[in-house]
């Protein structure tokens, strides 16, 4: 996979780019192609760097006070206002390396930057950095560097100092730089074609001719060397800051994860439907269960409000338990089998009086003799069973019994 791609536009839908891997070897490869080929290779790159012509970008190093450090983006434009020919609001300022009391910056007209971004690359290419080509010219300690590209001279005298001018004007600017320099370079590296050496040497200020170190390299070979220097000492200033900061590549991410996202959404929707269905079934079962509980409670406690039948019944059973074992539970365990033993007899209602330790119940029997049979069987268990009333109900007998322990 390509780690970095450095791109330069060479015409309408025509590009040159340097494809470099993470390792030093193999060396970066120069590729020429159209926008479609460029987009395909950029899709596999970890970092896409677009080169901007050095003529359009001013590089500077500005001092600042310690208290201004957190407000540099607000204070730097005011500090540059007097030095700027055009309105400072028309300029885009990008910050670079920040030291204890200096900040590197690159400045370009917003109009130029807008036009450049609109026409430079195909829309499928996501650019991570837009930098001045001057910052990729190799620079060595106590040296200046000059790269001759056709009729242009690109001069770099420090990390963030230099210029790009036409060949006829550049020597004069170079002489001014020498006049203003506090310290002259020990040597000057000149990158050019071999056949250009004589013409270039004739234009050089006389002071630089004796310290010239001629390097016969083309444009991309020089930038490949500068790119390798960036690993040890990064000096690039990315112009894509502030209003021009790249947005997140949602479209690219969507194309990469579209299938997985659709599958995930489908799974989530399916799970929600299943969960809703299960909750609906459980809700219906819960309502049916609550109805059965209430019905069972009413069979034991016919009167009174029903709020929480299960809890209410537990409380009543707890209240009915006697301390000596002769309470409601004990009596019910004796009465139940007796009533169940008489064929056709059913319990209609039951009430327990804890203070008197007695159970009052209403039963419905096929015949009066069945009532007497049940009462007699209770007496045999040692209980006092008293018939307190009876009446005929159709062909059956309804009777009321009072049973004491």
DAFEN-V425917 format. One record per pair of residues at least 6 apart in sequence whose ideal C-beta (glycine too) atoms are under 6 Angstrom apart, sorted by the first residue. I is the first residue (numbers start at 1). J is the second residue. Records with the same first field share a line. If there is no record, write none. Layout:
# DAFEN-V425917
I = J, J
This chain:
# DAFEN-V425917
1 = 44
2 = 19, 44, 45
3 = 21, 22, 46
4 = 20, 47
5 = 17, 19, 42, 45, 48
6 = 18, 49
7 = 15, 17, 50
8 = 16, 51
9 = 15, 120
10 = 16
13 = 34, 35
15 = 38
16 = 32
17 = 31
18 = 28, 30, 220, 224
19 = 29, 31
20 = 28
28 = 224
30 = 220
35 = 122
39 = 122, 124, 125
42 = 48, 125
47 = 128
48 = 127, 128
49 = 129
50 = 127, 130
51 = 133
52 = 130, 132
54 = 132, 133, 134, 154, 164
55 = 164
56 = 108, 112
57 = 106, 108, 132
58 = 107
59 = 106, 160
60 = 105
61 = 102, 104, 160
62 = 103
63 = 101, 102
68 = 75
72 = 103
76 = 93
77 = 88
81 = 88
90 = 109, 110
91 = 107
92 = 108, 110, 113
93 = 105, 107
94 = 106, 237, 239, 241
95 = 103, 105
96 = 104, 237
97 = 104
104 = 160
106 = 237
126 = 249
129 = 238
130 = 239, 240
131 = 236
134 = 154, 156, 162
135 = 235, 236
136 = 223, 226
137 = 145, 147, 154, 156, 226
138 = 145, 225, 226, 229
139 = 145, 156
142 = 185, 186
143 = 185, 187, 189
144 = 157, 185, 188
145 = 156, 189
146 = 153, 155, 190
147 = 154, 191, 222
148 = 192
149 = 219
151 = 166, 167
152 = 164
153 = 165, 167, 170
154 = 164
155 = 162, 163
156 = 162
159 = 235
163 = 173
165 = 173
171 = 203
174 = 205
175 = 205
178 = 205
187 = 211, 213
188 = 208, 211, 212
189 = 213, 215
190 = 212, 214
191 = 215, 217, 222
192 = 200
194 = 216
197 = 214
240 = 246
293 = 309, 310
294 = 306, 309
297 = 309, 313
302 = 349
320 = 327, 328, 352
321 = 327, 329
326 = 405
328 = 352
331 = 359, 405
334 = 381
338 = 374, 377, 378
339 = 345, 347
342 = 370, 373, 374
344 = 366
345 = 363, 365, 370
346 = 364
347 = 363
348 = 362, 364
349 = 362
350 = 361
351 = 360
352 = 359
357 = 405
358 = 402, 404
359 = 403
360 = 402
361 = 401
362 = 400
363 = 399
364 = 396, 398
365 = 371, 397
366 = 396
368 = 397
371 = 397, 399
375 = 385
378 = 385, 403
379 = 385
383 = 403
384 = 404
385 = 401, 403
386 = 402
388 = 400, 402
389 = 400
390 = 397, 399
391 = 398
